[in-house]
Amino acid sequence: MSKKTITGPTVRPFVVAYDDEQGGRLSDLTVEFTPKPRLAYKIMQAGDRDRGGVLWARTDRPPLKGRSLKGKPIFSSMDPERQREAMHDLLCQVCSEPASRTREGWLFLDWRMPYDSPMWPEGSLTNMPPLCVTCVRVAVEQCPHARKFTAVRVRLPRLWGVSGNQYRPIKGGWEVDHSLPWLRYGDERLPMVLASQLIRELCKVTVVDLP
């Protein structure tokens, strides 16, 4: 009997972005002085800033009440609000239920990058929220990058910083620095950053077997 072949993802992760969800309008941005200048929305809403004072990107969404989500998932991108929620509350990035946690810690998938230290995966920085045991099996089965994955248990996944775009007001609009690296909380550039992903540092890491 031939093995079943999966030609594409069959599960829509909770954190995935959709093509009918658009980024917020730049015309909504302004600069406030407290007393130093920092990025703000003209009309601030609850949750626009995190506890570190960083401003977060908004998403304009189609009305979802009474309709199914018809947008096409963009599997290479994560929605800022859902990524932030899953990473902050340590929810599974696929099903949004609490991520798996044992005595060894929360379950994450990580992969080594050229710039990682010799101590990797200890101290690794990640923008990928944790997973539950059921969904980590789905991720390993369906993600095209699964060969790179290393499963780890993390006893101390520290909130480290954010990634996003840095904005500078110019005459008639905004200048955007899209090449901004991940920034640690406390970085002097953060007041002018519009964050789109929350970053955790993986500490007290134990490598475990993949399902």
Buried (B, 14 or more C-beta within 10 A) or exposed (E): EEEEEEEEBEBBBBBBBBEEBEBBEEEEBEBBEEEEEBBBBEEEEEEBBBEBEBBBBBBEBEEEEEEEEEBEBEBEBBBBBBBBBBBBEBBBBBBBEEBBBEEBBBBBBBBEEEEBEEEBBBBBBBBBBBBBEEBBEBBBEBBEEEEEBBBBBBBEBBBBBBBBBBBEBEEEEBEBEEEBEBBBBEBEEBBBBBBBBBBBBBBEBBEBEEE
